[in-house]
Amino acid sequence: MFKEIRNPDLYHGRRKKNNYFEGWYFKIVDVNNEHSYAFIPGISKGKELDDSHSFIQVLDGNNVTTEYIKFDQKDFHSEKKTFEIGILNNKFSLSKLSLAIEGETKLSGTLRFKNILKWPDSILNPGSMGYYNYFTFMECYSQVCALNGDIEGILTINNKEIDFTNGKVYIEKNWGKSFPQSWIWIQSNSFNDRNVSLTCSIGRVPFLFGKTFSGFLVALSVNNQVYKFTTMNKSKMTINRSGNDVRIDFKRKNLLLKIKTKSKLNQFIQVKGPKNGEMVSVVDETLKGEVVLKLIDLTTHEIIYSGVGKRAGIEYGGELRIL
């Protein structure tokens, strides 16, 4: 158990029998920002054995479509000591993914990942959730496996070759029982500066004795430094909605991070997410959004970074007003 806590990328569900899910999220964008896809391999363990299965969910940002492909639970396999999972002939790890999918969407090929940027952590604060990983009673856990990374390789999608070489990959995962009561997720690593990457996750999280709290995990990689704004490091957050989009400010000591999303309602896809371990349609997500960033040093009034992220993943779930 400690091994999985210390390395949250690993599969946590070996001892779980029911009411449990675990899924990894691989988002890829080509170098010209013309193609964006997300692949979500995972496992769902419902109340009964018949409700359990493994799956790969495919999100096509361009065509605004999604496909949920079910497999037998026994088709899922994972390594115990390293982040390597597979579903039949489909392989996923921190260094590559290989696809052999014959569904409505036909996918084949291998993409290799390099220059992977991890979330800085420690034994006391493992992964992006930090010491919350040691709390065994939470309904949902989250982990940023790769803040940023470069791609080499070609995928054949519906008989068309798409070259993702020099494109960008982002990897995260979730596991537990159910997604939070409500949440916002924003991610992009398709900036003019190819080393810049943003991930932002906010959720209303059930805790002890029927209590809930708004937790958030935000990291901005810029100028060879990772700026973290999280519940754990006592950052402050304010959210304002503007139609379908949000403006969010995060403040930590002398740093202010301003985030603004730009999206179109007709570019959102309804994606399956977990409720009591079972996968149901609870998520609205786009892979064609934009995110406008500004990082400011409040002491010197210097703008440390200002830019726009293309092909942003933007996701909403639940009742946002309670965040």
Buried (B, 14 or more C-beta within 10 A) or exposed (E): EEEBBBBBBBBBBEEBEBBBBBBBBBBBBBBEBEBBBBBBBBBBBBEEEEBBBBBBBBBBBEEBEBBBBBBEBEBBEBEEEEBBBBBBEBBBBBBBBBBBBEEEBBBBBBBBBEEBBBBEBEEEBBBBBBEBBEEEEBBBBBBBBBBBBBBBBBBEBEEEEBBBEEBBBBBBBBBBBBBBBBBBBBBBBBBEEBEBBBBBBBBBBBBEEEEBEBBBBBBBBBEEEBBBBBBBEEBEBEBEEEEBBBBBBBBBEEBBBBBBBBBEEEBBBEBBBBBBBBBEEBBBBBBBBBBBBBBBEEEEEEEBBEBBBBBBBBBBBBEBEEB
